[in-house]
Amino acid sequence: MSASILIVEDEEKIARLLEIELECEGYRVGKAGNGVEALEKFRAGDWHLVLLDVMLPGMSGFELLRRIRQSDADTPVILLTAKGSVEDKVAGLDQGANDYITKPFQIEELLARIRAALRLRPAGGTAEASAEKEAWLTAADLKLNESTREVSRSGASIELTPREFDLLVYLLRNKRQVLNRDQILQAVWGYDYYGDTNVVDVYIRYVRKKVDHGFGQELIHTVRGVGYVLKDNA
């Protein structure tokens, strides 16, 4: 079955153009012109991805994103924004967006980002795969469950954004392996990511602050000139 994408965009010409392009790519498409309508459609439907304009009438894209993430931590959300400032991008990612693209954009780039986001989307599978997802990933006193998205250390709950969670999952799956920035970028952001590789350093710093700071043992280590490794022994 083809993936379903909800377009949340108040400019009808842009929304229609996106609808045509996505349908040509084989996606099933829905549209909403404001935040209230979008929230209703999101809750009523089974969407694989949301394209969300930040500047919406009535309810902003950031507020809609916040409400979506209250009940759904998994569905990828890509922000469409005319604002290119670092503050807006960071705000969107911190509130749970998986990616962003600044207007005006090339449709080929947007399609590539959609493919990358859908590859990272949690999906159902065989009973064996489901059982594997239920297993906890651990390192020392750090515990993470991919199914419930619970993260804790020494019994204390840790709140992560979706991107931070994906990054920590990758580090835990490759525990004690030194990973370079390109490996992390491709695994967590996707092969079609066009941004700067220093986003890896930024998010490592975010995760390290939440996972390591305040605890006795440091788990995420920098390997100078190479990349990063998560290990539970010195």
N, C-alpha and C positions, 0 to 999 in steps of 0.2 A: 504494500500500500504506500502511495506517495505521501510525503510529509505535508502537514498542514501549517500554513503560516498566516498569522494575524497581522495585518498592516494597520498601524494606528497613526494616521496622518490627516491633518485638517485641510491641507491643500489638495483639492480634488484632482488637479492635473498630475501632481506627483504620485498620488495614491493610485490613479488609473494606470500611469506608466509602470509603476512597480507591479501592479496586478497583472498587466499584460506580459511583462518580462518573466515573472515568476511562473505564470501559467504555461508559458512557452517552454520553461525548464521542467515542467511536469509536476509542479507543486499545486496543492489545493490551497486556495486563497480566500480569506475573509477580510473585510475592511471595517474600520470604525473611524469616525471623524472627530471624536472628542473623547476625553478620558472616561466619562461616565458610561457612554455607550461601549467603549472598549472593555471596561471592567466587567460589564454585564456579559459581553460576548466571550470574554476569556473564561469566566466562571461557568458559562453554559456549554462551552465547547471543549474539544480535545485537541489542543494546539501543540505542535512540535517546536515552534519558534515564534517569537514576537518581534516585529520591526516597530520600534517605538520612537516617534518624534518627540523631542523634549518640549518644544513650544506648542502647547495645546490650549484651546479655550476651556475655561471652567476649572479643569483639573490638570496640573502640569504633568509632564511625562515622568518627572522624578517622583511625584506623589503617587501616580499610577503604579510605577515600578515598586515603590514601597509597599503598596497594598497587595500587589501580586506576590511579592516575596513573603508576606505574612502567612500565606497558605501554600505556596509553591516555591520550593528552593531549586528546582531542577530545570524547568523549561527555559531554554536559552532566550535571552533578551538582548537585541542589538539596538543601541541608541542611534537615532538619526538626528544630528544636531547641526545647526548653523553656527554654534558657538565652538570655537577651537581652543579656548583657554585650557590650560592644564587643570585649573580648579574645577571646571565643569566636567572634564573627563574623569578626574579622580572622584568627584562627588558621585557620578553615575556608577562607576565601578564599585565604590564603597557601598552603595545602596543595593548592589546585587546584579548590575548589568554584566553580561559576559563579554561584550565588545561594544565599540562605538565606531561610527563613520561620520566624517564631517561633510556637510553639504557645501558646494556641489560635489558629487562623487561620480565615479565611473561605474556603470552597472556591472561591469566585469569584476571589479573589486568587491562590490557588495555581494555578488553571487559567490565569490570565493570565500568571503567571511561567513556567509550562511552555511556553505558546505562544511567549513571548519567547525562551526558551532554545533551543527547537527551531528558531527562525528563524535563530539564529546558528550552528547546528551545521553543520560542513563536510559537504557532500553531493557525490555523484558527479554527472556531467553529460555534456555532449557532449565530443567530442574537443577541440574548440576551447576549451571551458571548462577542461578538464583541462590543456591546454597553457598556458593563461593562469595557472593556479594554480602551475605549475612555475616561472614567471618570478620572478626576484628583485625585490623592492622595495628601492630604495636611496636614500640621501641622504648625500652626502660619502662617508665611509668606513664608514657603517652599512649592513649588508646583512641582509635578512630574506627567508626563503623560506616561503610559506604552506603548501606541501605537506609539506616535511620539518620545518617549525617551527624551523629553524635561524635564530639571530640572532647576529650578530657585529659588532664594530667594531674597525677596525684589525687584523683577524685574530684578535682575542680573543673567545672565545665568551661570550655573555650568556644567563643563565638567567632566564626570565620565567614568571610564573604564567599560566594560561590567560586571565584577564581582562586582565592587563598586555599579553599578546601581542595580544589583540583590539584593545586601545586603540592600540598602536603600529601595527598594520596600518591602522587607520582614519586615523591621522595621516599615515602614509606615502602612502596612497592619495590623500590630499588635501593633498599637499605644497605648501607656499607659500600655502595658503588659510587665512585666519583662521576658526577654528571656535569658535562660542560653546558654552557648557556644555550647553544644551538639545540642540544638534545632536549633540554627543558622547554625551550620555546616551542619546538615542534610538537612535543607531547601534550603540553598544557594549552598553548594558544593555537596550535594547528599549523600544518605545512603552508597554508596560504596566508599566514599572518604577515603583514607588510610593515609593521611598526618597528621601532628601535629595539635592539636586543637588550638595552639597559632596563627595559621593563622587568626582566628577570631579576636583576639586582634589587629593584624597587620592591617587588613582591616577596622576595626572600627576606628582605628587611622587615616587611609587614608581618610575615608569618613568624619569623624569629622573635619579634617583639612579643607576640601573643603566646608562643609555644615555649620559648626559652627564658625570657626575662622573668626574674622572680623565682625561678626554680634552681635547685642546686647544681644540676648537671646540664651542660650544654649539649644539645642533640644535633643541631644544624651547624656544620662547620664549613668554613671557606677554605678551598684549596687554591692558593694563590697561583695565578696564571692559567688555571684550568677551569674551575667552577665550584660546585658545592657537593657535599655529601651529608647524609643523615646517618648517624651511627650512635649506638647506645653504649659504646665502650671507648675509653680514651685511646 
